[in-house]
Amino acid sequence: MTRIIADISVSLDGFVTGPGPSPDNGLGTGGEALHTWAFPDDRLHLAPIVLGAGTPVLTGGAPRRLVQRRVISASTATHLTYDVSR
């Protein structure tokens, strides 16, 4: 089985950019707050902000069962590790 590692920051309301992303403002308005943490690992990073709009991290797709493996809390993000269950 191929292992896929995703390393992405997500706001509490599920966005990976703020509203209005563009070539000149890639993270959109307020999106830079998604990357104020520093943690050298391949994980899902949940930033403690609510953007209200922007690019959603998930749209549609088949449901998947995730098994939580690890949670590390910090003041600027919560770092989550999941495996996809078969």
C-alpha atoms as one frame of an Amber mdcrd trajectory, in Angstrom:
protein
   0.000   0.000   0.000   1.308   3.445  -0.896   1.755   5.794   2.038   0.629
   9.378   1.469   1.750  12.132   3.825  -0.089  15.440   3.858   1.270  18.479
   5.657  -1.334  21.230   5.688  -2.603  23.895   8.050  -6.356  24.237   8.521
  -8.433  26.853  10.342 -10.964  25.715  12.945 -13.729  26.173  10.387 -11.941
  24.063   7.748 -10.241  26.550   5.425  -6.675  26.378   4.058  -6.714  30.017
   2.891  -8.562  33.123   3.960 -11.100  34.814   1.686  -9.888  36.255  -1.606
  -6.748  34.221  -2.390  -4.952  35.424  -5.520  -1.526  35.153  -7.173  -0.463
  38.271  -5.238  -2.072  37.139  -1.959  -1.793  33.348  -2.022  -3.144  32.753
   1.492  -6.002  35.255   1.157  -7.042  37.769   3.794  -5.962  36.550   7.247
  -4.558  33.286   5.867  -1.008  34.000   7.020  -2.194  33.209  10.571  -2.388
  29.556   9.493   1.409  29.425   9.422   2.520  31.231  12.582   3.646  27.961
  14.204   6.861  26.028  13.647   6.846  22.240  13.941   9.107  20.082  11.723
   6.872  17.069  11.080   4.468  15.749   8.448   1.060  16.284  10.037  -2.304
  18.028   9.864  -1.978  21.343  11.741  -5.127  22.931  13.186  -4.658  26.672
  13.679  -6.762  28.348  16.410  -8.426  30.860  14.089 -11.807  31.105  12.342
 -11.467  32.527   8.827 -15.174  32.435   7.889 -14.458  31.947   4.187 -11.682
  30.928   1.844 -10.564  27.667   0.251 -12.071  24.647   2.048  -9.724  21.794
   2.912 -12.263  19.106   1.910 -15.042  19.156  -0.650 -16.989  16.025  -1.508
 -15.129  12.757  -1.927 -15.722   9.331  -0.459 -16.052   9.048   3.322 -12.953
   7.680   5.029 -12.510   6.330   8.548  -9.553   7.959  10.286  -7.793   6.599
  13.351  -6.198   9.261  15.528  -2.596   8.414  16.399  -1.198  11.504  18.109
  -2.158  14.999  19.280   0.378  17.648  20.251  -1.012  20.940  21.541   0.921
  24.189  21.316  -0.085  27.801  21.820  -0.222  28.506  18.063  -1.545  25.189
  16.656  -2.708  21.688  17.456  -0.767  19.050  15.516  -2.840  15.977  14.637
  -1.715  12.608  13.273  -4.203  10.206  11.669  -4.011   6.924   9.794  -6.646
   5.950   7.242  -8.392   2.786   8.424  -9.159   0.016   5.949
